[in-house]
Amino acid sequence: MKKNHFLLAVLLTSIAFASCNSSNKTKDDNLKVAAASFDLQKARTFIDSLNAKFEEQLASGDSASLASHYAPDGKILLANGEPISGKDILAAWGGMIRSGVNHWKFVTTDLKGDNQFLIETGTYEIRDVKDKFVDKGNYVVTYEMQPNGEWKLYRDIGVTSMPAVSK
């Protein structure tokens, strides 16, 4: 009798492990299908288009359109400052434009992602209204897919490559 209980316990344990592995395999298979269906080239085309829009909107002084590219919980993170979020994003871009810095060039150097997030790494160069060089650096932007199917900037991080100016 004890032998039968032992065999029954081993059998039930084996079935339980098999079901767990089957469930994990299904989840893994679903993730692989989702990743396979994600079109990184299409995402790259979107990013290139958005960067061109950003450059045009900066040149034309359209801070409202610039701010509209950010998710409701989006943030701009820059050195030596607090995170910029919400309505302050509009004010930050407006201030940048009013300062005369309105010619930006963005170059994507790397893009990774899936159906939920895109991570873009790139370089930027900034010139003023007189085409005078102002700054250059690197950036990382994370885009998040919104419930309405649009990609919006979730985190926008910029870091200058210029040496610090001593006072």
Legacy VTK file of the C-alpha trace (Angstrom):
# vtk DataFile Version 3.0
C-alpha trace
ASCII
DATASET POLYDATA
POINTS 167 float
0.000 0.000 0.000
2.810 2.428 0.877
4.429 1.593 -2.444
1.228 2.566 -4.307
1.022 5.880 -2.430
4.645 6.572 -3.256
4.091 5.803 -6.973
0.931 7.924 -6.981
2.845 10.821 -5.389
5.664 10.509 -7.955
3.122 10.361 -10.788
1.222 13.451 -9.553
4.471 15.366 -9.042
5.593 14.479 -12.560
2.275 15.643 -14.012
2.498 18.888 -12.041
6.026 19.579 -13.331
4.993 18.742 -16.879
2.055 21.150 -16.681
4.237 23.951 -15.304
6.798 23.421 -18.039
4.041 23.352 -20.646
2.605 26.621 -19.312
6.041 28.277 -19.314
6.676 26.962 -22.810
3.391 28.502 -23.977
4.343 31.857 -22.413
7.804 31.686 -23.999
6.252 30.803 -27.360
3.835 33.752 -27.065
6.714 36.123 -26.299
8.672 34.797 -29.280
5.666 35.292 -31.579
5.156 38.856 -30.308
8.852 39.639 -30.790
8.855 38.060 -34.244
5.821 40.111 -35.268
7.486 43.368 -34.168
8.893 45.211 -37.179
12.055 47.039 -36.081
12.508 48.549 -39.555
9.019 50.065 -39.355
9.933 51.422 -35.906
13.150 52.904 -37.353
11.137 54.636 -40.092
8.842 56.093 -37.412
11.815 57.322 -35.340
13.476 58.929 -38.382
10.175 60.639 -39.246
9.684 61.857 -35.683
13.233 63.218 -35.499
12.631 65.142 -38.748
9.379 66.544 -37.279
11.222 67.538 -34.103
13.844 69.393 -36.148
11.139 71.193 -38.186
9.060 72.073 -35.107
12.121 73.463 -33.327
13.065 75.554 -36.360
9.522 76.930 -36.649
9.247 77.633 -32.907
6.344 75.240 -32.307
6.829 74.274 -28.658
3.235 72.980 -28.347
3.836 70.368 -31.058
7.156 69.410 -29.465
5.477 68.861 -26.094
2.699 66.806 -27.723
5.206 64.054 -28.554
5.577 63.197 -24.848
3.511 60.636 -22.938
1.355 62.013 -20.105
3.929 60.645 -17.640
6.899 61.519 -19.857
10.009 63.181 -18.454
13.023 65.045 -19.796
16.159 64.274 -17.800
19.133 66.595 -18.241
22.376 67.079 -16.327
22.383 69.601 -13.489
18.621 69.854 -13.290
15.486 68.309 -11.925
13.314 66.077 -14.129
10.997 68.051 -16.404
7.472 66.659 -16.733
3.873 67.564 -17.482
3.223 71.178 -18.494
6.849 72.024 -17.709
7.867 70.162 -20.897
6.012 72.768 -22.973
7.656 75.575 -20.973
11.119 74.004 -21.343
10.862 73.747 -25.128
9.359 77.248 -25.285
12.270 78.624 -23.264
14.770 76.829 -25.479
13.202 78.305 -28.616
12.989 81.825 -27.111
16.688 81.635 -26.222
17.446 81.420 -29.953
18.501 77.772 -29.976
16.336 76.323 -32.694
18.455 74.288 -35.115
18.896 70.737 -33.885
20.150 67.709 -35.768
19.383 64.226 -34.412
21.175 61.097 -35.646
19.982 57.707 -34.433
22.915 55.380 -33.790
21.021 52.438 -32.272
17.447 51.269 -31.865
16.099 48.336 -29.890
12.597 47.494 -28.819
9.417 45.531 -28.906
5.674 46.201 -29.080
5.700 48.103 -25.773
8.962 50.101 -25.649
11.535 51.454 -28.095
14.958 52.596 -26.947
16.747 55.010 -29.257
20.357 56.042 -28.764
21.838 58.826 -30.818
23.816 62.012 -31.166
22.644 65.594 -31.419
24.072 68.904 -32.533
22.572 72.286 -31.692
23.000 75.590 -33.526
21.397 78.949 -32.878
19.393 81.182 -35.242
22.655 82.551 -36.682
23.851 78.956 -37.358
26.497 79.312 -34.629
27.483 76.023 -32.973
26.033 75.768 -29.443
26.330 72.168 -28.242
26.690 68.551 -29.212
26.124 65.380 -27.270
24.390 62.065 -26.918
20.853 61.088 -26.059
18.747 58.118 -25.063
15.017 58.268 -25.655
12.580 55.620 -24.506
9.253 55.549 -26.343
6.205 53.861 -24.867
3.269 52.526 -26.868
0.141 54.319 -25.703
-3.316 52.708 -25.371
-4.403 54.542 -28.555
-1.600 52.853 -30.567
0.746 55.866 -30.733
4.388 55.907 -29.673
5.143 58.728 -27.214
8.360 59.816 -25.531
8.470 58.279 -22.065
12.006 59.305 -21.042
14.192 61.795 -22.915
17.763 61.938 -21.637
20.393 64.252 -23.110
24.065 64.529 -22.174
26.437 67.103 -23.602
29.790 66.012 -24.996
31.247 69.458 -24.455
33.751 70.047 -21.642
32.443 71.745 -18.541
33.023 75.483 -18.474
34.833 76.636 -15.349
33.833 79.915 -13.743
LINES 1 168
167 0 1 2 3 4 5 6 7 8 9 10 11 12 13 14 15 16 17 18 19 20 21 22 23 24 25 26 27 28 29 30 31 32 33 34 35 36 37 38 39 40 41 42 43 44 45 46 47 48 49 50 51 52 53 54 55 56 57 58 59 60 61 62 63 64 65 66 67 68 69 70 71 72 73 74 75 76 77 78 79 80 81 82 83 84 85 86 87 88 89 90 91 92 93 94 95 96 97 98 99 100 101 102 103 104 105 106 107 108 109 110 111 112 113 114 115 116 117 118 119 120 121 122 123 124 125 126 127 128 129 130 131 132 133 134 135 136 137 138 139 140 141 142 143 144 145 146 147 148 149 150 151 152 153 154 155 156 157 158 159 160 161 162 163 164 165 166
